[in-house]
Amino acid sequence: MTALATFRLCNAAGCGFRTEVDPADPDAAWDTVTDHYQTDHGMTGPEAGIFGARHSTTVTGP
């Protein structure tokens, strides 16, 4: 049986970014998503965190 994990996915078309959520530190995934939007999508400051919260999805799977 495959272990399940929780991930945050970027919803930008064709992006494919995902980061695993550590159950012991779920806020770290938000930091990683914010960094992704800043680095890969050119957003700055709080805009990246707000956009990441609205345009990323939490999923559970293998």
Secondary structure, DSSP 8 states (H G I E B T S, - for coil): ----EEEEEE-STT---EEE--TT-THHHHHHHHHHHHHHH---HHHHHHHHHHSEEEEEE-
